[in-house]
Amino acid sequence: MFAGSLIALLVAIFALLSLVPAVFALKFGTRPAVTTPAAPTDIAADRASIQSTESLANQMGSLVVATTTPVSAIMVALSDRPVGIVINHISYNAGAKGIGQIVLTGSAKDPSQINAYQDALLQDSHFMSASVPVDALVGAASGQFAMTVTGHF
């Protein structure tokens, strides 16, 4: 019985000694650096950034709050994009009777890539139509195009 008490006492002393380095680190360790307030120019830049973000949030608010299906439709449209198609701008318009419209503006090296993208979107069940102006398909637009996609989103 005495041996068990002695072992427990030694374990307790060992545990206490293992905490000593942590106490020294907390007591005598380096203090965190004191930060200085931001310069007035930084505050002005931050304010401009916040205003820009608020403006963007207000513009996107109706899209995000209304439903997530326009976002998922845009994601599907982008995932259907073949290699060589670059999308530069996307706009969404909520249409009447639940039929929305997505306009994908971009470029392609070859008009056949635009045609392949249009075909891929037409075969996708998420979309009712995908239209491209004829001049983009015949090469008159130098690879630039604006494709209008409609569907229930």
C-alpha positions in Angstrom: 0.0 0.0 0.0 2.9 2.3 0.8 4.5 1.6 -2.6 1.3 2.6 -4.4 1.2 5.9 -2.6 4.8 6.5 -3.3 4.3 5.9 -7.0 1.2 8.2 -7.1 3.3 10.9 -5.4 6.1 10.5 -7.9 3.7 10.7 -10.8 2.2 13.9 -9.3 5.6 15.5 -8.9 6.6 14.5 -12.5 3.3 16.0 -13.8 4.0 19.2 -11.8 7.5 19.5 -13.1 6.4 19.0 -16.7 4.3 22.1 -16.4 7.2 24.3 -15.3 8.5 25.1 -18.8 5.0 26.2 -19.8 4.8 28.5 -16.8 8.2 30.0 -17.7 7.2 30.5 -21.3 4.0 32.3 -20.2 5.8 34.4 -17.6 9.0 35.3 -19.4 8.1 34.7 -23.0 8.0 37.4 -25.7 5.1 39.8 -25.6 3.0 40.3 -28.8 3.9 43.3 -30.8 1.8 46.3 -30.3 0.0 47.2 -33.5 -0.2 50.8 -34.6 -3.5 52.3 -35.9 -4.0 52.3 -39.6 -2.9 55.4 -41.5 -5.6 57.7 -42.8 -4.9 56.7 -46.4 -5.5 53.0 -45.5 -8.9 53.9 -43.9 -9.9 55.8 -47.1 -8.9 52.8 -49.2 -10.8 50.4 -46.9 -13.9 52.7 -47.1 -13.8 52.7 -50.9 -13.4 48.9 -50.9 -16.3 48.5 -48.5 -18.5 50.8 -50.7 -17.6 48.8 -53.8 -18.4 45.5 -52.0 -21.8 46.9 -50.8 -22.6 48.0 -54.3 -21.8 44.6 -55.7 -23.8 42.9 -53.0 -26.8 45.2 -53.8 -26.6 44.3 -57.5 -26.3 40.6 -56.8 -28.8 40.5 -53.9 -31.8 39.8 -56.0 -30.1 36.9 -57.7 -28.9 35.3 -54.5 -31.9 35.9 -52.4 -34.5 34.9 -55.0 -33.3 31.4 -55.5 -30.2 29.3 -56.0 -31.4 27.9 -59.4 -30.0 30.8 -61.5 -26.6 30.2 -59.8 -26.9 26.5 -60.5 -27.9 27.1 -64.1 -24.9 29.4 -64.6 -22.7 26.7 -63.1 -24.1 24.1 -65.5 -23.7 26.5 -68.5 -20.0 27.0 -67.5 -19.5 23.2 -67.0 -20.9 22.5 -70.5 -18.3 24.9 -72.0 -15.9 23.1 -74.4 -12.1 23.7 -74.4 -11.2 26.9 -76.2 -14.2 28.9 -75.1 -13.4 31.8 -72.7 -16.4 33.5 -70.9 -15.7 37.1 -70.0 -19.1 38.3 -68.7 -22.3 36.6 -67.4 -25.6 38.4 -66.9 -28.9 37.0 -65.7 -32.4 38.4 -66.2 -35.4 36.9 -64.4 -38.0 36.7 -67.0 -41.8 36.4 -66.9 -43.5 33.2 -66.0 -40.4 31.6 -64.4 -38.4 31.6 -67.6 -35.0 33.2 -67.0 -32.3 34.4 -69.4 -28.6 34.1 -69.1 -26.3 36.0 -71.5 -22.8 34.5 -71.8 -20.3 36.9 -73.4 -16.9 35.5 -74.4 -14.6 34.6 -77.2 -13.4 31.5 -79.1 -10.5 30.9 -81.4 -12.8 29.2 -84.0 -16.5 29.7 -84.8 -16.9 25.9 -84.7 -16.1 26.0 -80.9 -19.0 28.5 -80.5 -21.3 26.2 -82.4 -20.1 23.2 -80.3 -20.9 25.1 -77.1 -24.4 26.0 -78.4 -25.0 22.4 -79.3 -23.9 21.3 -75.8 -26.2 23.8 -74.1 -29.1 22.7 -76.4 -28.6 19.1 -75.4 -28.6 19.9 -71.7 -32.0 19.5 -70.1 -31.5 22.6 -68.0 -31.9 24.9 -71.0 -34.8 25.6 -73.4 -32.8 27.5 -76.0 -29.4 28.8 -76.7 -29.0 31.4 -79.4 -26.0 33.1 -80.9 -26.0 35.9 -83.5 -25.1 34.6 -87.0 -22.1 36.9 -87.4 -20.3 35.1 -84.5 -20.9 31.7 -86.2 -19.6 32.8 -89.6 -16.5 34.5 -88.2 -17.4 38.1 -88.7 -17.2 38.9 -85.0 -13.5 37.8 -84.8 -14.2 35.2 -82.2 -16.3 37.3 -79.9 -19.8 36.2 -79.1 -22.8 36.7 -76.9 -24.9 33.6 -76.4 -28.4 34.0 -74.9 -29.6 30.9 -72.9 -33.2 30.6 -71.6 -34.7 28.1 -69.2 -36.8 27.6 -66.1 -34.4 29.3 -63.6 
